Amino acid sequence: MPKILLTLRQFPKHDDLMTITKSISEEKVAAVKKMIEASRRIVITCHKTPDGDALGSSLALAAVLAGDRKYVHVVTPDTPPKILKFLPGADHIVIASRFHERAKHLLDTADLVFCLDYNAPMRVDRLEPLLMESPAPRIMIDHHLDPADFTDIAISSPEESSTCALLYRLLYQMGWAGKIHADAATCIYTGMLTDTGNFSYNSNNPDLYLIIARLLTTGINKDEIYNTVWNTNSVNRLRICGYSIYRKMHLFPEYSLSLICLNRGELNEFDYVKGDTEGLVNKPLSIPGIVWSVYMREDNKEYIKVSMRSIGNFPVNTICEKLYGGGGHLNAAGGEFHGTMREAAEKLFLMLPEIKAYLEKSANE
């Protein structure tokens, strides 16, 4: 057996391992801190159909600011998925689609508005007019590509795996890491966990694990969070996911593709609620030879939600942007299609010959 020689020169110094990189400009950090300190009534918004990262970052920031005696509210465009109701503070969210006047009043009277986990006002859907009409200054904290110019301060880092990780980095640089108690830490860890598929993609930055180590010191139970997010299922969730894999998963080996399409009738048959198919798009990637997976869900007769995941260097964000006006990250992206399921799928099929070039390129990298 060959000998493996390790030298100390191969590893960073211990002090370097324990230091989180300060990647946000000090000018922006100081400006955010000044705006928070000058504000009393703060509203935190996130994108529609909020996922673990959107809701986690919003509730974490709310917990930190509330601890600083700020009058703070989280306003979501629509109802968050039930699977995320365990997050501390979720019971106090103001859902704009249900409480429009309440959401309007909060935004109209706010001193400061945060825009978390979205890069353009259209991502908040029907909340957009209320957001843009608010007289309060806006701060964006987001990790998606191509941020629009609609905020006074934009902390945008597409290299970051999640907005929750970026939020922690901001609070750390502000000197507020000590204000992150167990409730806020639970929310941050959940967002980091879900936006990396349990740290299976976009998760090679050592800083992620330094953040996790610091979050653990607050007393969070990461195993319990994992089991709640990934291993807690309703009967209907298990049935619809089983049906989707058995009946609706179609493989296209020549394009290394898996496609699952669920129409409105099928969703209704299983009494679908938001979150029931969370993680479904990742399942086909465990099949040898499948490089990218697409899941299409008919939310209504004229609207198709598209989710994509991939492995390696295959850029589903580029495909989502070209086909469905969306985007995201190299291995995790989403978009929307306004039309029928057939039309959405046909649009994908028409691009498959062009996509072969992406497959060949990613295979050679």
C-alpha positions as CSV (number, residue, x, y, z in Angstrom):
1,M,0.0,0.0,0.0
2,P,1.5,3.4,-1.0
3,K,2.3,5.8,1.9
4,I,0.3,9.0,2.1
5,L,2.4,11.8,3.5
6,L,0.7,14.8,5.0
7,T,2.5,18.0,6.0
8,L,1.2,21.0,7.9
9,R,1.9,23.2,4.9
10,Q,-1.1,21.6,3.1
11,F,-3.6,23.0,5.6
12,P,-4.6,26.5,6.6
13,K,-3.5,27.8,9.9
14,H,-6.0,27.1,12.8
15,D,-6.8,30.8,13.1
16,D,-7.7,31.0,9.4
17,L,-10.0,28.0,9.7
18,M,-12.0,29.8,12.5
19,T,-12.3,33.1,10.7
20,I,-15.3,33.7,8.4
21,T,-14.3,35.6,5.2
22,K,-15.5,39.3,5.2
23,S,-16.7,39.4,1.6
24,I,-19.2,42.3,1.9
25,S,-17.7,45.8,1.5
26,E,-17.3,47.6,4.8
27,E,-19.1,50.6,3.3
28,K,-22.3,48.6,2.7
29,V,-22.1,46.9,6.1
30,A,-21.8,50.3,7.8
31,A,-24.6,51.7,5.7
32,V,-27.0,48.9,6.6
33,K,-26.2,49.2,10.3
34,K,-26.8,52.9,10.2
35,M,-30.2,52.5,8.4
36,I,-31.3,49.8,10.9
37,E,-30.3,51.9,13.9
38,A,-32.2,54.9,12.5
39,S,-35.4,52.9,11.9
40,R,-38.1,51.7,14.3
41,R,-40.8,50.1,12.1
42,I,-39.2,47.5,9.8
43,V,-40.9,45.2,7.2
44,I,-39.1,42.2,5.8
45,T,-40.3,40.8,2.5
46,C,-39.4,37.7,0.5
47,H,-40.4,36.1,-2.8
48,K,-43.7,34.4,-3.6
49,T,-44.1,30.7,-2.7
50,P,-41.3,31.1,-0.2
51,D,-38.9,28.2,0.3
52,G,-36.7,27.4,3.3
53,D,-34.1,30.0,2.4
54,A,-36.6,32.9,1.8
55,L,-38.6,32.2,4.9
56,G,-35.5,31.2,7.0
57,S,-33.6,34.4,6.2
58,S,-36.7,36.6,6.8
59,L,-37.6,35.1,10.1
60,A,-34.0,35.0,11.3
61,L,-33.6,38.7,10.5
62,A,-36.9,39.5,12.2
63,A,-35.8,37.6,15.3
64,V,-32.5,39.5,15.5
65,L,-34.2,42.9,15.0
66,A,-37.0,42.2,17.4
67,G,-34.4,41.4,20.0
68,D,-33.0,44.9,19.3
69,R,-36.5,46.3,20.2
70,K,-37.5,47.1,16.6
71,Y,-41.2,46.9,15.6
72,V,-40.7,44.3,12.8
73,H,-43.0,42.3,10.6
74,V,-42.4,39.6,7.9
75,V,-44.7,40.0,5.0
76,T,-45.0,37.2,2.4
77,P,-46.8,37.5,-1.0
78,D,-48.7,34.2,-0.4
79,T,-49.0,31.4,2.1
80,P,-45.8,29.6,3.0
81,P,-45.7,25.8,2.7
82,K,-46.9,23.9,5.8
83,I,-43.6,22.0,6.1
84,L,-41.9,25.3,7.2
85,K,-44.4,26.2,9.9
86,F,-42.1,24.8,12.5
87,L,-39.8,27.8,12.0
88,P,-39.8,30.1,15.0
89,G,-41.9,33.2,14.2
90,A,-43.8,31.6,11.3
91,D,-47.1,32.0,13.2
92,H,-46.8,35.8,13.0
93,I,-46.2,36.2,9.3
94,V,-48.5,38.6,7.5
95,I,-49.7,36.9,4.3
96,A,-50.4,39.7,1.7
97,S,-52.8,37.5,-0.4
98,R,-55.0,37.1,2.7
99,F,-54.4,40.3,4.6
100,H,-53.9,42.8,1.9
101,E,-54.9,45.9,3.9
102,R,-52.7,44.9,6.8
103,A,-49.7,44.4,4.5
104,K,-50.4,47.7,2.8
105,H,-50.5,49.5,6.1
106,L,-47.2,48.0,7.3
107,L,-45.4,48.9,4.1
108,D,-47.0,52.4,4.0
109,T,-45.8,53.2,7.5
110,A,-42.4,51.4,7.5
111,D,-39.2,53.2,8.1
112,L,-37.2,50.5,6.4
113,V,-38.0,47.5,4.1
114,F,-35.8,44.5,3.5
115,C,-36.0,42.5,0.3
116,L,-34.7,39.0,1.0
117,D,-33.9,36.2,-1.4
118,Y,-35.2,37.9,-4.5
119,N,-33.5,40.1,-7.1
120,A,-36.4,41.9,-8.8
121,P,-39.7,43.3,-7.6
122,M,-41.7,41.0,-10.0
123,R,-40.6,38.1,-7.7
124,V,-43.1,39.3,-5.0
125,D,-46.0,39.0,-7.5
126,R,-49.1,40.9,-6.3
127,L,-47.1,42.4,-3.5
128,E,-45.0,44.4,-6.0
129,P,-47.2,47.6,-6.1
130,L,-47.3,47.8,-2.3
131,L,-43.5,47.3,-2.1
132,M,-42.7,49.9,-4.7
133,E,-45.2,52.5,-3.4
134,S,-43.8,52.3,0.1
135,P,-41.9,55.5,1.0
136,A,-39.3,53.5,3.1
137,P,-35.8,52.9,1.8
138,R,-35.1,49.3,0.7
139,I,-32.2,47.0,1.3
140,M,-31.7,43.8,-0.8
141,I,-30.0,40.7,0.6
142,D,-29.9,38.1,-2.1
143,H,-27.8,35.5,-3.9
144,H,-29.4,35.3,-7.3
145,L,-27.9,36.5,-10.5
146,D,-28.5,39.8,-12.2
147,P,-30.1,41.9,-9.4
148,A,-32.4,44.7,-10.6
149,D,-31.9,48.3,-9.5
150,F,-34.8,48.8,-7.2
151,T,-33.2,49.1,-3.7
152,D,-31.2,51.8,-1.9
153,I,-28.6,49.2,-0.8
154,A,-28.0,45.9,-2.6
155,I,-26.0,43.2,-1.0
156,S,-26.0,40.7,-3.8
157,S,-23.6,37.7,-3.9
158,P,-24.4,35.0,-6.5
159,E,-21.4,33.0,-5.3
160,E,-23.2,32.5,-2.0
161,S,-25.1,29.2,-1.6
162,S,-28.0,30.7,0.2
163,T,-29.4,34.1,1.3
164,C,-29.3,32.7,4.9
165,A,-25.5,32.2,4.6
166,L,-25.2,35.7,3.2
167,L,-27.4,37.1,6.0
168,Y,-25.2,35.5,8.6
169,R,-22.1,36.9,6.9
170,L,-23.7,40.4,7.0
171,L,-24.6,40.1,10.7
172,Y,-21.2,38.8,11.5
173,Q,-19.5,41.7,9.8
174,M,-21.8,44.1,11.6
175,G,-20.6,42.7,14.9
176,W,-24.1,41.2,15.6
177,A,-23.3,37.5,15.5
178,G,-23.9,37.5,19.2
179,K,-27.5,38.6,18.7
180,I,-28.3,35.4,16.8
181,H,-30.0,33.3,19.4
182,A,-31.4,29.7,18.9
183,D,-34.6,30.8,17.2
184,A,-32.7,32.9,14.6
185,A,-30.1,30.2,14.2
186,T,-32.7,27.6,13.5
187,C,-34.1,29.7,10.7
188,I,-30.6,30.4,9.2
189,Y,-29.6,26.7,9.4
190,T,-32.9,25.6,7.7
191,G,-32.3,28.0,4.8
192,M,-28.7,26.8,4.3
193,L,-29.8,23.2,4.5
194,T,-32.7,23.4,2.0
195,D,-30.9,25.7,-0.5
196,T,-28.0,23.2,-0.8
197,G,-30.1,20.0,-0.9
198,N,-28.7,19.0,2.5
199,F,-25.2,20.4,1.5
200,S,-25.1,18.2,-1.6
201,Y,-24.5,21.1,-4.1
202,N,-23.2,24.7,-4.0
203,S,-21.7,23.8,-0.7
204,N,-17.9,23.5,-1.0
205,N,-17.1,26.8,0.6
206,P,-15.5,26.2,4.0
207,D,-17.2,29.2,5.4
208,L,-20.5,27.3,5.3
209,Y,-19.3,24.9,7.9
210,L,-17.8,27.6,10.1
211,I,-21.2,29.3,10.1
212,I,-22.8,25.9,11.0
213,A,-20.3,25.5,13.9
214,R,-21.2,28.9,15.2
215,L,-24.9,28.2,14.8
216,L,-24.5,25.0,16.8
217,T,-23.2,27.0,19.8
218,T,-26.6,28.7,20.2
219,G,-28.1,25.3,21.1
220,I,-29.9,24.4,17.9
221,N,-30.6,20.7,17.2
222,K,-29.5,20.3,13.6
223,D,-30.5,16.6,13.5
224,E,-34.1,17.6,14.5
225,I,-34.2,20.3,11.9
226,Y,-33.0,17.8,9.2
227,N,-35.7,15.2,10.3
228,T,-38.4,17.9,10.3
229,V,-37.5,19.2,6.8
230,W,-36.6,15.9,5.0
231,N,-38.1,13.0,7.0
232,T,-41.5,14.4,8.0
233,N,-44.3,13.4,5.6
234,S,-48.0,13.6,5.5
235,V,-49.8,10.6,4.0
236,N,-50.8,12.7,0.9
237,R,-47.1,13.8,0.5
238,L,-45.9,10.2,0.4
239,R,-48.6,9.2,-2.0
240,I,-48.1,12.0,-4.5
241,C,-44.3,11.6,-4.5
242,G,-44.7,7.8,-5.0
243,Y,-47.2,8.3,-7.8
244,S,-44.9,10.9,-9.4
245,I,-41.9,8.6,-9.5
246,Y,-43.9,5.5,-10.6
247,R,-46.3,6.9,-13.1
248,K,-45.0,10.4,-14.1
249,M,-41.2,10.2,-14.3
250,H,-40.0,10.0,-17.9
251,L,-36.3,9.4,-18.7
252,F,-34.6,10.6,-21.8
253,P,-31.1,8.9,-21.6
254,E,-29.8,10.5,-24.8
255,Y,-30.2,13.9,-23.1
256,S,-29.4,12.6,-19.5
257,L,-32.8,14.1,-18.6
258,S,-35.6,13.2,-16.2
259,L,-39.0,14.9,-16.6
260,I,-41.9,14.9,-14.2
261,C,-45.1,16.7,-15.0
262,L,-48.1,16.9,-12.7
263,N,-51.3,18.5,-13.9
264,R,-54.0,20.2,-11.8
265,G,-56.2,17.2,-11.8
266,E,-53.4,15.0,-10.4
267,L,-52.6,17.5,-7.7
268,N,-56.2,17.7,-6.7
269,E,-56.5,13.9,-6.5
270,F,-53.9,13.8,-3.8
271,D,-55.2,17.0,-2.0
272,Y,-52.0,18.7,-2.8
273,V,-50.8,21.6,-0.5
274,K,-47.7,23.7,-0.9
275,G,-44.6,21.8,0.1
276,D,-46.0,18.3,-0.7
277,T,-43.6,17.9,-3.6
278,E,-40.7,19.7,-2.1
279,G,-37.5,17.8,-3.0
280,L,-39.2,15.7,-5.7
281,V,-37.1,17.2,-8.4
282,N,-33.9,15.9,-6.7
283,K,-34.9,12.3,-6.7
284,P,-34.1,11.3,-10.3
285,L,-30.6,12.6,-10.0
286,S,-29.8,9.5,-8.0
287,I,-30.2,7.5,-11.2
288,P,-26.8,6.8,-12.9
289,G,-26.6,8.7,-16.2
290,I,-29.2,11.3,-15.2
291,V,-27.5,14.7,-15.1
292,W,-30.5,17.0,-14.9
293,S,-34.0,16.8,-13.6
294,V,-37.0,18.9,-14.5
295,Y,-40.3,19.0,-12.5
296,M,-43.3,20.9,-13.9
297,R,-46.4,21.6,-11.8
298,E,-49.7,23.1,-13.0
299,D,-50.6,25.6,-10.3
300,N,-53.6,26.7,-12.4
301,K,-54.9,26.3,-15.9
302,E,-52.6,29.0,-17.3
303,Y,-49.5,28.8,-15.0
304,I,-46.8,26.2,-14.8
305,K,-44.2,26.2,-12.1
306,V,-40.9,24.8,-13.4
307,S,-38.0,23.5,-11.1
308,M,-34.7,22.2,-12.3
309,R,-31.8,20.5,-10.6
310,S,-28.5,19.1,-11.9
311,I,-25.2,17.6,-11.0
312,G,-21.7,18.5,-12.0
313,N,-21.3,21.6,-14.2
314,F,-24.5,21.3,-16.1
315,P,-26.1,24.9,-16.0
316,V,-29.8,24.6,-15.3
317,N,-29.9,28.3,-14.4
318,T,-29.0,29.2,-18.0
319,I,-31.7,26.8,-19.3
320,C,-34.3,28.2,-17.0
321,E,-33.5,31.7,-17.9
322,K,-33.7,31.0,-21.7
323,L,-36.9,28.9,-21.6
324,Y,-39.0,30.1,-18.6
325,G,-37.7,33.6,-17.7
326,G,-36.3,32.3,-14.4
327,G,-32.9,31.6,-13.1
328,G,-31.1,30.6,-10.0
329,H,-27.8,28.7,-9.6
330,L,-25.7,26.3,-11.6
331,N,-27.3,23.2,-10.1
332,A,-30.6,24.6,-8.8
333,A,-33.0,26.9,-10.7
334,G,-36.6,27.6,-11.3
335,G,-38.9,29.5,-13.6
336,E,-42.5,30.0,-14.7
337,F,-44.5,29.4,-17.9
338,H,-47.8,31.0,-18.6
339,G,-49.7,28.5,-20.8
340,T,-50.5,24.9,-20.8
341,M,-48.5,22.0,-19.6
342,R,-48.1,20.6,-23.1
343,E,-46.8,24.0,-24.3
344,A,-44.3,24.2,-21.4
345,A,-43.0,20.7,-22.2
346,E,-42.9,21.3,-25.9
347,K,-40.7,24.4,-25.3
348,L,-38.3,22.2,-23.4
349,F,-38.2,19.5,-26.1
350,L,-37.5,22.0,-28.9
351,M,-34.4,23.1,-27.1
352,L,-33.0,19.6,-26.4
353,P,-30.7,19.4,-29.5
354,E,-29.1,22.7,-28.3
355,I,-28.9,21.4,-24.8
356,K,-26.6,18.5,-26.0
357,A,-23.9,21.1,-26.3
358,Y,-24.2,21.9,-22.6
359,L,-24.0,18.3,-21.8
360,E,-20.9,17.7,-23.8
361,K,-19.2,20.8,-22.3
362,S,-20.1,19.8,-18.7
363,A,-18.8,16.3,-19.3
364,N,-15.5,17.6,-20.4
365,E,-15.0,20.0,-17.5
